Amino acid sequence: MLSTVLIVLVAAIHVCILILEMFLWDTRIGRKAFNLTADFSRATKTLAGNQGLYNGFLAAGLLYGIWAGESGLEFKIFFLVCVIIAGIYGAITASKKIFYVQALPALLALITLFFH
């Protein structure tokens, strides 16, 4: 049960990131969330939309894993590992905050899967 709750949380985080990157990037809300200037957000809007779409795929994979029940275990593991890797890479290349927002919740969810 705990692993399912944590996986839903990770998926929800990625749906929120999808919304921020695809639809709100070049708005006051998006600029505040990512600490961007108006010029930068305008210039990178298309790139951010692409990133947002990938975050949506991560959420979809995790939610499919939950929907599939026990047969979805491999999906859960695969997509959680993808989130962890992306979170670590983001923390190294962009902001340490990404580790705590993305990688850490996914890591906790992955650990709970193995104690299920």
Buried (B, 14 or more C-beta within 10 A) or exposed (E): EEBBEBBBBBBBBBBBBBBBBBBBBBEEEBBEBBEBEEEBBEEBBEEBBEBBEBBBEBBBBBBBBBEEEEEBBEBBBEBBEBBBEBBBBBBEEEEEEBBEBBBBBBBBBBEBBEEE
